[in-house]
Every structure is written in C-alpha cells, then in structure tokens.
Amino acid sequence: MAASLYIVVEGEDPGFDTFVHGQALAMNEDALEKLAERLKVSPLLEFFSADENSMALLMEQGANSPQCARTMPQPQWFMASDGLFTVRALIGYLAASPTALGSETRSVLWELKEYERVLHKTAERRLHWHLAVSWR
C-alpha cells in the first residue's frame, strides 16, 4: 500500500489546482524530516492534520462509536507562508545537493516545487492549508 502526502487548502474551492502526487515525499519523509531539522525548519509532518475526508474514512472503517466521534480532533490549519519557508529551504538544499536522497532526489525535488506552486497560490489568496495522507 503506497502513501501519498497531499495538500488540503481551506474552503470548498480555492480557485486553483492543488493536486501534487506526493508519493515521493511520503516515501522519503524520514530523510526529509532529518534534513528539515538540520536546516532548522519545521518538518513537513508538522503541517499534518486529518481532514474531514480522512475522518469520514476512519468512521467507515469502524471508528464510528459515539465516544470516538466526540474525541476526534478538528482539522488544524496553517499559514501558507510557514509551509513555504520549509519547502523552499528543502528545495534550496536538494537543488544544491542533487545526490542527497540518492535516486529519489529528482522526484522529491519535483514534488517540492509543486508544493511551492500550490502554497504560493494559497498565500496569495490568504488561505490556510494542511497536509493529509492518502493510502492506495
């Protein structure tokens, strides 16, 4: 089962495409977390929050007890500028060190640049965001 880290932008329709595959980022999350710590920026997973779709899936999979429904956290939203700070630091490092993640560097860098595109548009519109995880 493959995981994918994707961006959720606050609201029904932000007015732009938010899709980023996110599979390379999910596969390399441990290395990216260590890199973020070395660069003294927030790791990507610090921007994680379960969105309504994730919560609905949990409920379908048997976590639908009344007790569970009361204790599910509300989604957290983050400023796009904070995510951009992390993403740009990671891009800068990986662009200067193209072998840092071995053969995965190129695909991770591409997905980070897509994150940068989405977060830039999110910031322009003064919207908030968070990361979510999808399993396929």
N, C-alpha and C positions, 0 to 999 in steps of 0.2 A: 504494500500500500504506500503510495507516494504522497508526501505532504507538499503543500504549496502555501507560501506566505503571501497574502494579498492585502491591498489597501482598501479600507472602507471609509468613504467620505460621508460626513454628516449630511443628513437630509435625504429626500426622495430621489432627486436627480440633480447632481451638481452642475450639469450642463457640459460635461466633457467626459471622454473615455477614461475610466480609472483602471482598466484591465492591465495587469502585469502578471505574467505567468507565475513567477515567484518560486518555482521548483528548485532552481539552483541556489537561491538564497536559503530555502529551507534545508537543503542537503548540506549546506556549508555553514549553518547557523552557529555551531560551536566555535569554528575558526573565526567567524566574523565577530562573535562576542569577545573573544580574546583580543582580536585586533582593535575593536572599539575601546576596550579597557586600556590597551597600550596607547591609543590615540587620545585617551581621556575624554571620550564622548559616550553618550548613552548607547548601550547595545540596542539593536533593533527590537528585541523582545520586550524591552521596557515600554514599548509603544503598543503592546498586545492588549487586546480586550476582546472578550467574547461578544459578538454582535447578536442581534435578535435572531438571525438565521441559525447561528451556532446553538443558541439556547433552544430554539424550536427543535433542532435535531436531537439535542440531549433529551428533551421531553419525549420525543417519539421513541427514543431508544430505552425508555423505561424509567427515566428520572422524573416522572410526572406526578410524583406524590405531592400532596398539598404542602408538606414540610419543605420539600426540595424547592418548590416554586417560590416559597417565601424567602428562601435564603440565597437564591440566585442573584448575583451582583448585577447592577445596572451597567451598561457599557460605559467605559471611560473614553473621553475624547481628548485629543492632544492638539496643540498648536502645530500647524504645518511647518513653521519656522524651526521648531525644535527637531522635527524629523529631518528637515533639510540639512541642518547642521551636522547630524550624524551621517546621513547619506553622502554628503559632499566630502566629509573627512575620509570616509571609506573609499569613495571614488578616487580622491587625490592619491591616497596611498597605493591602491591597486593599479592605477594608471602608471605610477612611477615604479611599481614592482610587479611586472606582468607575470612573474612566476610564483608569486606569494602563495597562491592556492593551487599550484600545480596546473593541471589541465583544466581545472574548473574556473580559473581566474577570468577568462574571457566571458563565459556565460554569466558569472556573478556580476562582473562589471557592467555587462549589458543590462541586466535586470536592475541594478542600482541606478543606472542612468534613466531607466524607465520610471523608477520610483521618484527620481529627481523631477522628471517631467510632471508626474501626477501631483507631487507635493507642491511644486511651484504654482501650478494652476489652483490648487487648493488654497494656498496662501494668498494668491491674487484675489480670490473671491471671499477671503476672510472666513473660510470654513474650517472645521476641525476634522480630525481623522484618527484612525487607529488601525493596527494590524490585526488580521484574523487568520486562522489556519483552516485549510481545506484538506481533507484526505480523500484520495481517489483510489 
